[in-house]
Amino acid sequence: MEVSTVADGQLINPEFRVGSVISRSLSLLSSGFFKFMVLAGLLALPQTLIALFGQGDHQGSNFLVSMVTSSITQGVIVYAAFQQMRGTPVGIGEALTKVLPRLLPMIGTGLLCGIAGGAGMILLIVPGLIAMLAFFVAQPVCVVERLSPVASMKRSAMLTKGYRWSLFGILVVYGLALMLVAWIGIIVIGKVTGGTVNLATLTTAKALIPFNFVLSTFFGAVMALVTAVIYHDLRVLKDGLDLEQIAAQFD
């Protein structure tokens, strides 16, 4: 198979290398940093407001809001990322208005994927991981190919088959980076405030809420871009399409 190229000349590796996916995702982030951070920040804001002003135990409501907003974040940033890759970057308003008609299918896809992964984790950790990896690109499928939630999950399972160990490697790198940044951040905040904070209190300690918002915004944008790049690569590898053919499905 020939190697495809994206609009900025970066090569798509047919072997689907973890390092290539991550480096191209970060390159996309740097080229549209403000836009991607604003999009991710807007959708991380409800969780922050619940944490700041919610009464009593807000973990349940925050979890549901997180599932919904993460689904929308992925959908909107996937659209913006594809336009960025094809050399026609879009504004924040256009990205939102283009994708929001798919709002209910995106939320449905996110909820079903979350339920499948959560159920697998409750039964045994391995089935949960398998479900998470199988449905890794269900959200981009829902947005780009305009499929129903269930059909998006089936299509994602087909696209990711044969590449799930690589996807697992990407999740490991992402998780370690997130934990490292969080650990450094709470140490600095603990020193400044004189309080005792740790990873377990990251989403509940009042002193950590602003930091958690920034952390969620940045890593939410990164994960959405990683997902977009992975979806692009899998379509190239499995369907034999190029960037323009995939992006044209938005039109």
C-alpha positions in Angstrom: 0.0 0.0 0.0 1.3 3.5 -0.8 1.9 6.0 1.9 -0.7 8.8 1.9 0.1 12.4 2.9 -1.9 15.0 4.7 -2.2 18.6 3.7 0.9 19.8 5.6 3.1 17.1 4.0 3.4 14.8 7.0 3.4 11.2 6.0 0.8 8.6 7.1 2.6 5.5 8.2 0.8 2.3 7.0 2.3 0.4 10.0 0.2 2.6 12.3 3.0 3.6 14.7 2.2 5.0 18.2 4.8 7.7 17.9 3.6 8.9 14.5 0.0 9.2 15.8 1.0 11.2 18.9 3.5 13.5 17.1 0.9 14.4 14.3 -1.8 15.0 16.9 0.5 17.4 18.8 1.4 19.1 15.5 -2.3 19.7 14.8 -2.7 21.1 18.4 0.1 23.5 17.9 -1.1 24.7 14.5 -4.6 25.5 15.9 -3.9 25.8 19.6 -6.3 28.6 20.5 -9.2 27.1 18.6 -8.8 23.6 20.0 -8.3 24.8 23.5 -11.4 27.0 23.4 -13.5 24.2 22.0 -12.3 21.8 24.6 -12.6 24.4 27.4 -16.2 25.3 26.5 -17.2 21.7 26.8 -15.2 21.1 30.0 -16.8 24.1 31.7 -20.0 22.5 32.9 -18.1 19.9 34.9 -16.1 22.7 36.5 -19.2 24.7 37.4 -20.8 21.6 39.0 -17.7 21.0 41.0 -17.6 24.7 42.2 -21.2 25.3 42.9 -22.9 21.8 43.2 -24.4 21.0 46.5 -23.5 17.7 48.2 -22.2 14.7 46.3 -21.9 15.8 42.7 -20.0 12.8 41.4 -23.0 11.2 39.7 -24.1 14.3 37.9 -20.5 15.2 37.0 -20.0 11.7 35.5 -23.0 12.0 33.2 -22.0 15.6 32.2 -18.5 14.3 31.5 -19.8 11.6 29.2 -22.0 14.0 27.3 -19.5 16.8 27.0 -16.6 14.4 26.0 -18.8 13.0 23.2 -19.5 16.5 21.9 -15.8 17.6 22.3 -14.6 14.6 20.2 -17.2 15.3 17.5 -16.5 19.0 17.2 -12.7 18.7 17.3 -12.8 15.8 14.8 -14.4 18.1 12.3 -12.1 21.0 13.0 -9.0 18.6 12.9 -9.9 17.3 9.5 -10.3 20.8 8.1 -7.0 21.7 9.6 -5.3 18.6 8.0 -6.7 19.5 4.6 -5.4 23.0 4.8 -8.7 24.8 5.3 -8.9 25.6 9.0 -12.4 26.6 10.3 -13.5 28.9 13.1 -15.0 27.9 16.4 -18.5 28.9 15.4 -18.4 26.9 12.1 -17.1 23.8 13.8 -19.9 23.9 16.4 -22.7 24.6 13.9 -21.5 21.9 11.5 -21.4 19.2 14.1 -24.3 20.1 16.4 -27.0 18.6 14.1 -25.4 15.3 15.1 -25.8 16.1 18.8 -28.2 13.3 19.8 -26.4 10.5 17.9 -23.1 11.7 19.4 -24.5 11.7 22.9 -26.1 8.3 22.3 -22.8 6.9 20.9 -20.9 8.2 23.9 -23.3 6.8 26.4 -23.5 3.4 24.8 -19.7 3.2 24.6 -19.4 4.3 28.2 -21.9 1.7 29.4 -20.2 -1.1 27.4 -16.8 -0.1 28.8 -18.1 0.4 32.3 -19.9 -2.9 32.3 -16.8 -4.7 31.1 -14.7 -3.0 33.8 -17.2 -4.1 36.5 -17.2 -7.8 35.3 -13.5 -8.0 34.6 -10.9 -5.4 33.6 -9.9 -7.1 30.4 -13.4 -7.1 28.8 -13.7 -3.4 29.6 -10.4 -2.6 28.0 -11.4 -4.7 24.9 -14.6 -2.7 24.6 -12.8 0.6 25.0 -10.3 -0.3 22.3 -13.0 -1.7 19.9 -15.1 1.4 20.2 -12.2 3.8 20.2 -13.3 5.6 17.0 -17.0 5.2 17.3 -17.5 9.0 17.8 -15.7 10.0 14.6 -17.6 7.3 12.7 -20.9 8.8 14.1 -19.9 12.3 13.0 -18.2 11.7 9.7 -20.1 8.7 8.4 -23.5 9.8 9.9 -24.3 6.4 11.3 -26.5 5.5 14.3 -24.9 4.9 17.7 -25.1 1.1 17.4 -23.9 1.1 13.8 -21.1 3.5 14.7 -19.9 1.1 17.4 -20.0 -1.9 15.0 -18.1 0.1 12.4 -15.5 1.2 15.0 -15.0 -2.4 16.0 -14.3 -3.3 12.3 -11.9 -0.4 11.8 -9.9 -1.1 15.0 -9.6 -4.8 14.5 -6.0 -5.7 14.1 -4.7 -2.5 15.5 -5.9 -2.6 19.1 -2.5 -3.3 20.7 -1.3 -0.1 19.1 -4.3 1.7 20.4 -3.6 0.3 23.8 0.0 1.6 23.6 -1.4 5.1 22.8 -3.7 5.0 25.8 -0.8 4.0 28.0 1.3 6.9 26.8 -1.6 9.2 27.2 -2.5 8.0 30.7 1.1 8.2 31.9 1.5 11.8 30.5 -1.8 12.8 32.2 -0.7 11.3 35.6 2.7 12.9 35.4 1.3 16.4 34.7 -1.4 16.0 37.3 1.2 14.8 39.9 3.5 17.8 39.2 0.6 20.2 39.3 -0.7 19.1 42.6 2.7 19.1 44.2 3.1 22.8 43.1 -0.4 23.7 44.3 0.2 21.9 47.6 3.4 23.9 48.1 1.7 27.2 47.2 -1.4 26.7 49.3 0.2 24.8 52.1 -2.6 22.2 51.8 -2.5 18.4 51.5 -3.7 17.4 48.0 -3.2 14.3 46.0 -4.3 12.5 42.9 -7.4 11.1 44.7 -8.6 14.6 45.5 -7.9 16.0 42.0 -11.6 16.4 41.1 -13.0 17.3 44.5 -10.5 19.6 46.3 -11.6 23.2 45.8 -8.0 24.3 45.4 -7.5 21.9 42.5 -10.7 22.8 40.6 -9.1 25.5 38.4 -6.1 23.3 37.7 -8.4 20.4 37.0 -10.2 22.5 34.4 -7.0 23.4 32.6 -5.9 19.8 32.8 -9.2 18.5 31.4 -9.2 21.1 28.7 -5.7 20.4 27.5 -5.8 16.6 27.6 -9.4 16.6 26.3 -8.2 18.5 23.2 -5.2 16.1 22.8 -7.3 13.0 23.1 -9.9 14.3 20.6 -7.1 15.1 18.1 -5.5 11.7 18.7 -8.8 10.1 18.0 -9.2 12.1 14.8 -5.7 11.1 13.6 -6.3 7.5 14.4 -9.7 7.5 12.6 -8.0 9.0 9.6 -5.2 6.5 9.5 -7.6 3.5 9.9 -9.8 4.8 7.0 -6.6 5.1 4.9 -5.5 1.6 5.9 -8.8 -0.3 5.8 -10.8 1.6 3.2 -8.0 2.9 0.9 -9.3 6.5 1.1 -7.2 9.6 1.2 -7.7 12.7 3.3 -9.9 14.6 0.8 -12.2 11.6 0.3 -12.7 11.2 4.0 -13.2 15.0 4.7 -15.6 15.3 1.7 -18.1 13.2 3.8 -18.6 16.3 5.9 -19.8 18.3 2.9 
